Amino acid sequence: MSDNHDEHLDAGQDFTDKRPHRVGPTPQGKPESKPYTHPAAGWGAAKAVTRFIAKQGDIVDGPRAIFKMNHENGGFDCPGCAWPDSLKGIHLDICENGIKHVSWELTKKRVDRAFFAKHSVSELARWSDFDLENQGRLTEPLVYNPDTDHYVPITWDDAFQLFGDVVQSLDSPDQAAFYTSGRLGNEATFLYQLMARELGTNNLPDCSNMCHEASGRALQASIGTGKGTVDLKDWEEADALFILGVNVASNAPRMLTSLVEANKRGAEIVHVNPLIESAARKAIIPHEFLAMGTFHSTPTSSLNLQPRTGGDMALMRGIAKTLLEWSTDDPKAVDREFIERYTTGFHRYRKLCESTPWHDIEEQSGLSHDDIVSAATVYRNADRSIISWCLGVTQHDHGVDTIREIMNVLLLRGNLGREGTGPCPVRGHSNVQGNRTCGIDHRPDQAFLDRLADVCGIDPPREWGMDTVDTIKAMHNGDVSVFVGMGGNFALAAPDTPYTYEALRQCELTVQVSTKLNRSHLVHGKRALILPCLGRTEKDVQNAGVQATTVEDSMSMVHRSVGMKDPGSPHLRSEPAIIAGLSRAALPNSSTPWSWYVDDYDRIRDTMSRVIDGFEDFNRRVRRPLGFRIKQPARELVFLTPSGKAEFSTATLPNVVPDAGMLSLGTMRSHDQWNTTIYSDNDRYRGITNLRTLVFMNEADMRERGLSKFDPVDITSTAKDGSHRVLRDFLAVPYDIPPGCAAGYMPEMNVLCALDDYSRQSDQPIMKHLKVTVNAASSP
């Protein structure tokens, strides 16, 4: 199995997006675009939430859920982002998107057998993705009938047996792939990877392969851990916060609380993003009732920098070069004692910084020397600094090098192993970090496999498996014929949309474990199963009573989550129960006690405590207030690297300046969207109404192309393999974005990212750095 995806696909060919469906709902009026000048959150969020709950018909359960979300006593974990729960017991530790996400799950609408009898798959394939999910909750297991082109009910036992029969007929277990989204709890995650490895494969692609793989690989190389080292207490102690490539108000809204509190205590806050987002200006957070009542907002930044797309590494190099220049006269500019004691490679890195011309740094960053010095001044004057980042940094060709450069900057001033310091990747989905911790990894650690073999009595495969890009390619060429999607909406989230659709349709069997109808149910294999599961908000009752599941947030805190609502259908099963059923059918001779595990999740946690490093005494510690934090050796200045020290990197700056006539395009979510779930055609914080098929452009770039506001355009991407992909009749929207840069929404723009457009450092699709041309729409 490949881990470098060295095959180029469809070289030199042209592809035009021909999808017959919309993603968002039908617009309710003409497109509008105007600057958003209000604070993030506050009354704008309150009004949006009220309208949304009313539209879902959830006037009772929606508000009830708000007061149960993110609370340890009888509460459930928000199924949205992975920002940690408040350490201060804030009663309204909530956000607009979290409430929408929960209300979307709590909807009273149902998609039952009568619905599928009425609508064929071919008909549903023409519906918008909004309309598909808006039909409501799935109610019972379904199987695709190719003779009628309809999904029809199937019993759970028959569904499991179909899966088992197909898997047992495979020539090799590596012909199956087991995808995971970040919604899966830790206990289900552990059982899922155990099933795959007992079957004999490490084909465990996950959403991290598309989002934060670069973070894990860079941090592992630099400090010997694949995770950040900070927690919320550190955010409360930091003198400076650097926020790179994060749209806080939409992607991690509860971070606004930390930013507001940091401003009030006098900390400096630097936002780095090609687009200045609303959360980088001012905010009103929900539990500040006085501020809500008086409309008083709090600034959330000291400095906003707009680098060109992909220019973050050059900015970090410029900060480092400035510090080293200052260190000649200022002994506090660089922490030489820390460097000498805890790091290696400093002298090579210093020479690299000295030899990197300022001209190159300014050109590649897109920032002036003064801008970079301003950022370096903030960093120099702060005793304790945190640098945080998200997909705006990771989804680039050079994402690993950029994050290692961030670590270089942190190491220069000893911003590691002290309160209020360290690296902080922002994970975008509830338990995506827990998935990786609990075994979802196509490149598993050999020590983990040794413990799994010893404790669980299996012989796990040792060869690396397939990640997301490899899996799509293998499905397309027939090397993978069974695909299981545990949550998420793989067809819509993956790159190179038409190619991914073709790949899924090549499969002998696709299995989707889901709560609502989505595109992945309609882009299926020759045979297909839909297995409906409980949501995070629903009670999970097994033989031992109501069960709790656990999740790990972005800062390595593990805590319990207990659903509050009766299940939406008596036929729903929990994710652990579904995995156990699949496992019993596919592994009829297994000695793993699948049913025994599902009877009482404490039994799963007891086994996990013996396999997973940091989960010792799992059941007792997770019942503590707020749970427990997984140990982080690097936080204690213990570095599990080859040298035993934190390692400076010495990568050269990449060339991120687009060629003449080209633009660097990054895909992103709108505010009224969570991953591939679209709530409306609006993007309040960017001032957009009734429009998703757009491209944000610098006004000078628009003038150069003879474009005016809302002119239709064709967007053509040029892939690494020389092929081209085209989106037609999108609308150009002027926006405050650096020249040479453009942006637009995923998943509509995923078609522009060819499967070969992935980073050779992280194997991630480079969704944030596509090479495109934008021109006036061609005549029909």
C-alpha positions in Angstrom: 0.0 0.0 0.0 1.2 3.5 -0.9 1.8 6.3 1.4 3.0 8.8 -1.1 0.2 8.7 -3.8 2.9 8.7 -6.5 0.4 8.1 -9.4 -0.7 11.1 -11.4 -4.3 11.0 -12.6 -5.8 12.0 -15.9 -2.9 14.2 -16.9 -3.7 16.9 -19.4 -7.4 16.4 -19.4 -10.1 19.0 -18.8 -13.1 18.5 -16.4 -16.1 20.6 -16.1 -18.4 20.4 -13.1 -21.7 18.8 -14.2 -23.3 18.0 -10.9 -27.1 18.2 -11.4 -27.8 19.4 -7.9 -27.4 22.5 -5.7 -25.6 22.4 -2.4 -27.5 25.1 -0.6 -31.2 25.9 -0.5 -33.0 27.8 -3.2 -32.2 31.5 -2.7 -35.0 33.5 -1.2 -34.1 36.6 -3.2 -31.4 38.4 -5.2 -27.8 38.1 -4.1 -26.6 40.8 -1.8 -23.2 41.7 -0.5 -22.3 44.4 2.0 -19.7 44.8 4.8 -20.6 43.3 8.2 -19.8 45.9 10.8 -21.4 44.4 13.9 -19.7 42.5 16.7 -19.3 38.7 16.4 -21.9 36.8 18.4 -24.1 39.1 20.5 -27.6 39.9 19.3 -26.9 38.9 15.7 -26.2 35.4 16.8 -29.2 35.4 19.2 -31.6 36.4 16.5 -30.2 33.8 14.1 -30.6 31.1 16.6 -34.1 32.0 17.5 -35.1 32.0 13.8 -33.4 28.7 13.3 -35.0 26.9 16.2 -38.4 28.1 15.2 -37.9 26.9 11.6 -37.0 23.5 12.9 -40.2 23.4 14.9 -38.1 22.7 18.1 -39.4 25.4 20.4 -39.3 23.1 23.5 -36.3 20.7 23.0 -34.0 23.2 21.4 -33.9 25.6 24.3 -33.7 22.7 26.8 -30.7 21.4 25.0 -28.9 24.7 25.2 -28.8 24.4 29.0 -27.6 20.8 28.8 -24.8 21.3 26.2 -21.2 21.2 27.4 -22.1 20.6 31.0 -20.6 17.6 32.9 -23.6 16.9 35.2 -26.2 15.2 33.1 -25.1 17.1 30.0 -23.9 16.2 26.6 -21.0 17.3 24.5 -21.8 19.6 21.6 -21.4 17.6 18.4 -19.8 20.6 16.7 -16.3 22.0 17.3 -13.7 20.6 19.6 -13.1 23.8 21.7 -12.7 22.8 25.4 -15.5 23.2 27.9 -15.2 26.2 30.3 -13.1 25.7 33.4 -15.2 28.3 35.2 -18.6 26.6 35.0 -20.0 29.2 32.7 -23.7 28.2 32.3 -24.0 29.5 28.8 -20.8 27.9 27.4 -22.5 27.8 24.0 -22.3 29.3 20.5 -24.6 30.0 17.6 -23.3 27.1 15.5 -23.4 24.7 18.3 -27.1 25.5 19.0 -27.8 25.1 15.2 -26.0 21.8 15.1 -28.0 20.4 18.1 -31.3 21.8 16.8 -30.6 20.3 13.4 -30.2 16.9 15.1 -33.2 17.4 17.4 -35.6 18.1 14.5 -39.0 16.4 14.7 -38.9 15.7 11.0 -38.5 12.0 10.0 -37.2 10.2 6.9 -39.1 6.9 7.1 -39.9 4.0 4.8 -42.8 5.9 3.2 -40.4 8.7 2.1 -38.0 6.2 0.4 -41.0 4.4 -1.2 -42.1 7.7 -2.7 -38.6 9.0 -3.9 -36.1 7.0 -6.0 -32.4 7.5 -5.6 -32.2 9.1 -9.1 -34.8 11.7 -8.1 -33.1 12.4 -4.7 -29.8 12.8 -6.5 -31.2 15.9 -8.1 -32.2 17.5 -4.8 -30.0 20.1 -3.1 -27.9 18.9 -0.2 -29.8 21.3 2.0 -33.1 19.7 1.0 -31.7 16.2 1.6 -30.6 16.9 5.2 -33.7 19.1 5.9 -36.0 16.1 5.5 -35.1 15.0 9.1 -33.8 12.0 10.9 -33.3 8.6 9.5 -35.5 6.0 11.3 -34.5 2.4 10.3 -31.8 0.5 8.4 -32.1 0.6 4.7 -30.6 -1.3 1.7 -30.5 -0.2 -1.9 -32.6 -2.1 -4.4 -31.1 -1.7 -7.8 -34.2 -3.1 -9.6 -36.4 -0.3 -8.3 -33.7 2.3 -7.7 -35.2 2.8 -4.2 -33.8 2.3 -0.7 -36.0 -0.3 1.2 -36.1 -1.3 4.9 -33.9 -4.2 6.0 -33.6 -5.7 9.5 -30.5 -5.0 11.5 -29.5 -8.7 11.4 -29.9 -8.9 7.6 -27.9 -5.7 7.2 -25.1 -7.0 9.3 -25.1 -10.3 7.4 -24.9 -8.6 4.0 -21.9 -6.7 5.2 -20.3 -9.9 6.7 -20.9 -11.9 3.5 -19.3 -9.3 1.3 -16.3 -8.8 3.5 -15.7 -12.5 3.9 -15.8 -12.9 0.1 -12.9 -10.4 -0.4 -9.6 -11.8 -1.7 -7.8 -9.5 0.9 -9.0 -7.5 3.9 -7.1 -4.6 2.3 -9.9 -4.4 -0.3 -12.0 -2.7 2.5 -11.6 0.8 3.8 -13.1 2.2 7.1 -13.5 5.9 7.1 -14.2 7.9 10.3 -15.5 11.5 10.8 -14.9 13.4 14.0 -18.3 12.8 15.4 -17.5 9.2 16.6 -17.0 8.9 20.4 -13.9 7.3 21.8 -15.5 4.0 22.7 -16.9 3.5 19.2 -13.6 4.6 17.8 -11.7 1.9 19.7 -14.1 -0.8 18.6 -14.0 0.4 15.0 -10.3 0.2 14.7 -10.3 -3.1 16.5 -12.7 -4.5 13.9 -10.6 -3.3 11.0 -7.3 -4.6 12.5 -8.8 -7.9 13.5 -10.0 -8.2 9.9 -6.4 -7.6 8.9 -6.2 -4.0 7.5 -4.9 -0.6 8.5 -7.1 1.1 5.9 -8.4 3.7 8.3 -8.8 7.0 6.4 -10.2 9.8 8.5 -11.1 13.4 8.3 -7.7 14.3 9.8 -6.2 13.2 6.5 -8.0 16.2 5.0 -7.6 18.7 7.9 -4.9 18.4 10.5 -2.5 15.7 9.3 0.1 18.4 8.8 -0.2 19.5 12.4 0.4 16.0 13.7 3.4 15.3 11.5 5.0 18.7 12.2 4.6 18.6 15.9 5.8 15.0 16.1 8.9 15.9 14.2 9.5 19.0 16.3 8.7 18.1 19.8 7.8 14.4 19.7 4.0 14.6 20.1 1.3 15.0 17.5 -0.8 17.3 19.6 -0.7 20.8 21.0 0.6 21.3 24.5 -1.7 24.1 25.8 -5.0 24.1 27.7 -7.5 26.7 28.6 -5.5 27.7 31.7 -2.7 28.6 29.4 -5.0 30.8 27.4 -5.9 32.6 30.6 -2.2 33.2 31.4 -0.8 34.1 28.0 0.5 37.7 27.4 0.2 37.3 23.6 -2.0 35.2 21.4 -1.2 34.7 17.7 -4.2 33.3 15.8 -3.3 32.0 12.3 -5.7 30.8 9.6 -8.7 30.6 11.8 -12.2 32.0 11.3 -12.9 32.0 15.0 -16.6 33.2 14.9 -17.6 30.3 12.6 -15.1 27.5 13.2 -14.4 27.8 16.9 -16.9 30.3 18.3 -16.4 29.6 21.9 -12.8 30.8 21.5 -14.4 34.2 21.4 -14.7 34.0 25.2 -11.0 33.5 25.6 -10.2 36.4 23.2 -12.6 38.8 25.0 -11.1 37.8 28.4 -7.5 38.1 27.0 -8.3 41.7 25.8 -9.7 42.7 29.2 -6.6 41.6 31.0 -4.4 43.4 28.6 -3.0 40.6 26.5 -2.0 41.3 22.9 -4.0 39.4 20.2 -2.6 39.1 16.7 -4.8 37.7 13.9 -3.2 36.4 10.7 -5.5 35.7 7.9 -5.9 36.8 4.2 -9.5 37.8 5.1 -10.0 39.9 8.2 -12.9 38.0 9.8 -15.5 39.5 12.1 -14.1 37.8 15.2 -10.8 39.5 14.6 -12.4 42.9 15.3 -14.9 42.8 18.2 -17.4 40.5 20.0 -20.1 40.1 22.6 -20.1 36.7 24.2 -23.4 35.1 25.3 -22.9 34.9 29.1 -22.0 38.7 29.3 -25.6 39.8 30.0 -24.7 43.4 30.7 -22.8 43.7 27.4 -25.7 42.1 25.6 -28.1 44.5 27.2 -26.1 47.6 26.4 -24.7 46.4 23.0 -21.2 46.9 24.4 -18.7 44.9 22.5 -15.1 44.1 23.3 -12.2 44.3 20.9 -10.7 40.9 20.0 -7.4 42.0 18.4 -4.4 44.2 18.8 -3.1 43.6 15.3 -4.5 42.2 12.1 -2.2 41.0 9.4 -3.3 39.9 5.9 -0.6 37.7 4.3 -1.0 36.4 0.9 -2.4 32.8 0.7 0.3 30.5 1.9 2.4 33.4 3.3 2.3 32.4 6.9 5.7 30.6 6.8 7.4 33.6 5.5 5.8 35.7 8.2 7.1 33.4 10.9 10.6 33.4 9.3 10.5 37.2 9.3 9.6 37.2 13.0 12.5 34.8 13.7 14.9 36.9 11.7 13.9 40.1 13.5 14.4 38.4 16.9 17.8 37.2 15.9 18.8 40.6 14.7 17.6 42.2 17.9 19.4 39.6 20.0 22.8 41.2 19.3 21.9 44.1 21.6 18.9 42.6 23.4 19.7 39.5 25.4 15.9 38.9 26.1 15.0 38.7 22.4 16.1 35.1 22.3 16.1 32.7 25.2 19.6 31.2 24.8 19.4 29.2 28.0 16.3 27.4 26.9 17.7 26.8 23.4 21.0 25.4 24.8 19.3 23.1 27.3 16.2 21.8 25.4 16.8 22.1 21.7 19.0 21.0 18.8 19.6 22.5 15.4 19.6 26.2 16.5 22.9 27.2 14.9 21.8 25.9 11.5 18.5 27.6 11.8 20.1 30.9 12.8 22.3 30.8 9.6 19.2 30.0 7.5 17.4 33.1 8.9 20.4 35.3 8.4 20.7 34.1 4.8 17.1 34.6 3.9 16.8 38.0 2.3 14.2 40.4 3.6 13.1 40.9 0.0 12.1 37.2 -0.2 10.3 37.3 3.2 8.3 40.4 2.2 7.4 39.0 -1.3 6.4 35.6 -0.1 4.5 36.8 2.9 2.8 39.6 1.1 3.5 41.8 4.1 5.7 44.8 4.6 8.8 44.9 6.7 7.0 47.2 9.1 4.1 44.7 9.5 6.4 41.9 10.3 8.4 44.0 12.8 5.1 45.0 14.5 4.3 41.3 15.0 7.8 40.6 16.2 7.5 43.5 18.7 4.3 42.0 20.2 6.0 38.6 20.4 9.2 40.1 21.9 7.4 42.1 24.6 5.3 39.2 25.8 6.8 37.0 28.4 4.4 34.1 27.5 2.9 33.5 24.1 0.6 30.9 22.4 0.5 30.4 18.7 -2.7 28.8 17.4 -3.7 27.8 13.9 -6.3 25.9 11.9 -6.8 24.8 8.3 -5.7 28.1 6.8 -2.2 26.9 7.7 -2.5 23.1 7.3 -4.2 22.7 3.9 -1.2 23.9 1.9 1.6 22.1 0.0 4.1 23.3 2.7 1.8 23.0 5.7 4.2 20.8 7.7 7.1 23.2 7.0 4.9 26.1 8.1 3.9 24.5 11.4 7.6 23.6 12.1 8.4 27.2 11.4 5.8 28.2 14.0 7.6 25.8 16.4 10.9 27.4 15.6 9.5 30.8 16.6 8.1 29.3 19.9 11.4 27.7 20.7 13.4 30.9 20.1 11.9 32.5 23.2 11.3 29.4 25.3 7.5 29.4 24.8 7.1 25.8 25.7 6.7 24.0 29.0 5.6 27.1 30.9 2.1 28.3 31.8 0.6 30.5 29.1 2.9 29.2 26.3 2.9 26.6 23.5 1.5 25.5 20.2 -2.3 25.1 19.9 -3.8 23.6 16.7 -7.6 24.2 16.6 -9.4 21.0 15.7 -12.7 21.7 13.8 -14.8 18.7 14.8 -15.9 17.4 18.1 -13.8 14.3 18.5 -11.4 14.3 15.6 -8.5 14.4 18.0 -10.0 11.5 20.1 -10.4 9.4 16.9 -6.6 9.6 16.3 -5.7 9.0 20.0 -8.0 5.9 20.1 -6.5 4.2 17.1 -7.9 5.6 13.9 -4.5 5.9 12.1 -3.5 4.4 8.8 0.1 4.7 9.9 -0.2 3.2 13.4 2.6 3.3 16.0 4.2 -0.1 16.4 4.0 0.2 20.2 0.3 0.7 20.0 -0.1 -2.4 17.8 2.0 -4.4 20.3 -0.3 -3.4 23.2 -3.4 -4.1 21.1 -2.2 -7.5 20.2 -1.3 -8.3 23.8 -4.5 -7.0 25.4 -7.1 -7.9 22.8 -5.5 -11.2 21.6 -5.4 -10.3 17.9 -2.7 -10.2 15.3 -2.9 -6.7 13.9 -1.4 -6.0 10.5 1.9 -4.1 10.6 2.0 -2.6 7.1 0.7 0.9 6.7 -2.8 1.3 5.2 -4.5 3.8 3.0 -5.4 7.4 3.8 -8.2 9.4 2.2 -6.4 10.2 -1.1 -5.1 6.6 -1.5 -8.6 5.2 -0.6 -10.3 7.3 -3.3 -7.7 6.3 -5.9 -8.0 2.6 -4.9 -11.8 2.6 -5.1 -11.6 4.2 -8.5 -9.2 1.5 -9.9 -11.0 -1.4 -8.1 -8.4 -2.1 -5.4 -10.9 -1.2 -2.7 -14.4 -2.6 -3.2 -16.0 -2.1 0.3 -16.2 1.4 1.8 -17.6 2.0 5.3 -18.3 5.6 6.3 -18.7 6.0 10.1 -20.4 9.4 10.2 -19.7 12.4 8.0 -20.5 12.9 4.4 -17.5 11.6 2.5 -18.8 12.1 -1.0 -19.3 15.9 -0.4 -16.2 16.4 1.9 -13.6 14.8 -0.3 -11.6 16.6 -3.1 -12.1 16.1 -6.8 -15.8 15.7 -6.5 -16.6 13.9 -9.9 -13.6 11.6 -9.5 -14.7 10.8 -5.9 -18.3 10.1 -7.1 -17.0 7.7 -9.7 -14.8 6.0 -7.1 -17.6 5.3 -4.7 -19.8 4.0 -7.5 -17.1 1.4 -8.4 -17.5 -0.2 -5.0 -19.2 -3.5 -4.5 -20.7 -2.3 -1.2 -20.8 1.1 0.5 -22.1 1.4 4.1 -23.0 4.7 5.7 -23.6 5.1 9.4 -25.6 8.4 9.7 -28.2 10.4 11.5 -29.6 12.2 8.4 -29.9 11.7 4.7 -27.0 13.1 2.8 -25.2 13.0 -0.6 -23.1 10.0 0.4 -26.3 7.8 0.5 -27.0 8.7 -3.1 -23.4 8.3 -4.5 -23.1 4.6 -3.6 -21.7 1.3 -4.6 -23.4 -1.5 -6.5 -24.9 -2.5 -3.1 -25.5 0.0 -0.3 -26.6 0.1 3.3 -27.7 3.1 5.4 -27.4 2.4 9.1 -29.1 5.0 11.3 -27.4 5.8 14.6 -28.2 7.7 17.8 -27.1 11.3 17.9 -25.0 12.8 20.7 -28.1 14.4 22.2 -30.0 11.1 22.6 -30.1 8.6 25.4 -28.0 5.5 24.8 -29.6 2.7 26.8 -27.9 -0.7 26.8 -28.3 -3.7 29.1 -26.4 -2.1 31.9 -28.5 1.1 31.7 -28.0 4.6 30.2 -24.5 4.8 28.8 -22.0 7.7 28.6 -19.6 8.1 25.7 -16.4 10.1 25.9 -14.6 12.6 23.7 -11.3 14.4 23.6 -11.2 18.1 22.8 -8.6 20.1 21.0 -6.6 20.5 24.2 -6.4 16.8 25.2 -9.1 16.9 27.8 -11.2 13.7 27.9 -14.7 14.0 29.3 -18.1 12.2 29.4 -21.2 12.9 27.3 -24.7 11.7 28.2 -27.6 12.2 25.9 -30.7 13.9 27.3 -33.5 13.1 24.8 -35.4 9.9 23.9 -34.1 8.5 20.5 -35.8 9.8 17.4 -36.9 6.3 16.5 -37.0 3.0 18.4 -35.0 1.4 15.6 -31.9 3.5 16.0 -28.8 1.9 17.4 -25.7 3.4 19.0 -22.4 3.5 17.1 -20.8 0.9 19.4 -23.8 -1.4 18.9 -23.6 -1.0 15.1 -19.9 -1.6 15.0 -20.3 -4.7 17.2 -23.0 -6.0 14.8 -20.8 -5.5 11.8 -17.9 -7.2 13.6 -19.8 -10.3 14.6 -21.0 -10.8 11.0 -17.6 -10.2 9.4 -15.6 -12.0 12.0 -17.8 -15.1 12.9 -14.9 -16.8 14.6 -13.7 -13.8 16.6 -13.0 -14.3 20.3 -13.5 -10.5 20.9 -16.6 -10.1 23.2 -18.4 -7.6 21.0 -21.8 -7.9 22.6 -20.3 -7.9 26.1 -18.6 -4.7 25.4 -21.8 -3.0 24.1 -23.7 -4.1 27.2 -21.6 -1.7 29.3 -19.2 0.8 27.9 -17.2 0.8 31.1 -15.9 -2.6 29.8 -14.7 -0.9 26.6 -13.0 1.8 28.6 -11.3 -0.8 30.8 -9.8 -2.4 27.8 -8.8 1.0 26.3 -7.0 1.8 29.6 -4.7 -1.1 29.0 -4.0 -0.3 25.3 -3.9 3.4 25.0 -1.0 5.4 26.5 -2.5 8.1 28.8 -5.8 6.3 29.4 -4.7 4.4 32.5 -7.5 4.2 35.1 -9.9 5.5 32.5 -13.2 4.8 34.1 -12.3 6.5 37.4 -10.6 9.5 36.0 -13.2 10.3 33.3 -15.8 10.6 36.1 -13.9 13.5 37.8 -15.3 17.0 37.3 -14.3 18.0 33.7 -12.7 14.6 33.2 -8.9 14.3 32.8 -6.1 15.6 30.6 -4.0 13.1 28.6 -0.4 13.4 29.6 1.8 15.5 27.3 5.5 14.8 27.7 6.5 17.9 25.6 4.6 20.1 28.0 7.0 18.8 30.7 9.9 19.4 28.3 10.3 15.7 27.7 10.8 15.3 23.9 10.2 11.9 22.3 12.3 12.8 19.3 15.3 11.0 17.9 17.6 13.6 19.6 15.6 13.7 22.9 15.3 17.4 22.4 13.0 19.8 20.6 14.3 20.1 17.0 14.6 23.3 14.9 13.8 22.8 11.3 15.6 24.4 8.3 13.2 24.3 5.4 13.6 26.9 2.6 10.7 29.2 2.0 8.3 28.0 -0.7 7.3 30.2 -3.6 3.7 31.0 -3.0 3.4 34.0 -5.4 1.0 33.1 -8.2 2.1 33.3 -11.8 0.9 36.1 -13.9 -2.8 35.9 -14.6 -3.3 33.2 -11.9 -4.8 33.5 -8.4 -4.3 31.5 -5.3 -7.7 30.3 -4.2 -8.6 28.9 -0.8 -11.9 27.1 0.0 -13.7 27.7 3.3 -17.1 27.4 5.1 -19.7 30.1 5.2 -20.9 31.1 8.6 -24.3 29.4 8.2 -22.7 26.0 7.6 -21.0 23.3 9.6 -18.7 21.1 7.5 -20.8 19.9 4.6 -24.1 20.7 6.4 -25.6 23.9 4.9 -28.2 25.8 6.9 -28.8 28.6 4.5 -27.4 30.5 1.5 -26.3 33.3 3.8 -22.9 34.2 5.3 -23.8 36.9 7.8 -20.3 37.7 9.0 -19.1 38.3 5.4 -22.2 40.2 4.5 -23.5 37.7 2.0 -27.2 37.0 1.4 -28.8 34.5 -1.0 -25.5 33.3 -2.6 -23.0 30.5 -2.2 -21.7 30.1 -5.8 -19.3 33.0 -5.5 -15.7 33.9 -5.6 -14.3 36.6 -3.3 -11.7 38.7 -5.1 -9.5 41.7 -4.6 -11.0 44.7 -6.4 -7.8 45.4 -8.3 -7.8 41.8 -9.6 -11.5 42.2 -10.7 -10.7 45.4 -12.6 -7.7 43.8 -14.3 -10.2 41.2 -15.6 -12.9 43.7 -16.5 -15.2 42.3 -13.8 -17.8 44.1 -11.7 -19.7 43.0 -8.7 -21.8 39.9 -9.3 -20.5 39.4 -12.8 -20.7 35.7 -13.7 -17.3 34.1 -14.1 -15.7 30.7 -15.0 -13.1 29.5 -12.5 -10.5 27.1 -13.9 -7.9 25.2 -11.7 -4.6 23.9 -12.9 -3.6 20.7 -11.1 -0.1 19.4 -10.4 -0.6 16.8 -13.1 -1.5 19.4 -15.7 -5.2 18.7 -15.8 -7.8 21.4 -15.5 -11.2 21.7 -13.7 -13.8 24.3 -14.4 -16.7 25.8 -12.4 -19.0 27.9 -14.5 -21.2 30.9 -13.8 -20.0 31.6 -10.3 -20.4 35.3 -9.3 -17.5 37.6 -8.6 -17.7 39.5 -5.2 -15.2 42.2 -4.3 -13.7 41.7 -0.9 -10.9 42.8 1.4 -8.4 40.2 0.4 -4.8 40.6 -0.8 -4.1 40.9 -4.5 -3.5 37.6 -6.2 -5.7 35.8 -3.7 -9.3 34.5 -4.0 -11.7 32.5 -1.8 -15.0 30.6 -2.0 -17.1 28.0 -0.3 -16.6 24.3 0.1 -18.1 21.9 -0.9 -19.1 23.6 -4.1 -15.4 24.4 -4.9 -14.0 20.9 -4.0 -14.3 20.0 -7.6 -11.4 22.4 -8.3 -9.0 20.3 -6.1 -7.7 17.5 -8.2 -6.9 14.2 -6.4 -3.3 14.9 -7.3 -3.4 18.2 -5.6 -2.2 17.0 -2.2 0.8 17.9 -0.1 3.8 15.6 -0.4 4.6 16.6 3.2 1.3 15.7 4.8 -0.7 13.9 2.1 -3.5 16.4 2.7 -5.5 17.8 -0.2 -4.4 21.5 -0.6 -7.9 23.0 -0.4 -6.4 26.3 0.7 -4.0 26.9 -2.1 -5.4 26.0 -5.5 -4.0 27.7 -8.6 -6.8 29.1 -10.6 -7.8 31.6 -13.4 -10.9 33.6 -13.1 -12.4 35.1 -16.2 -15.8 36.4 -17.4 -18.2 33.6 -18.0 -18.0 32.1 -21.5 -21.0 32.1 -23.7 -23.2 29.0 -23.5 
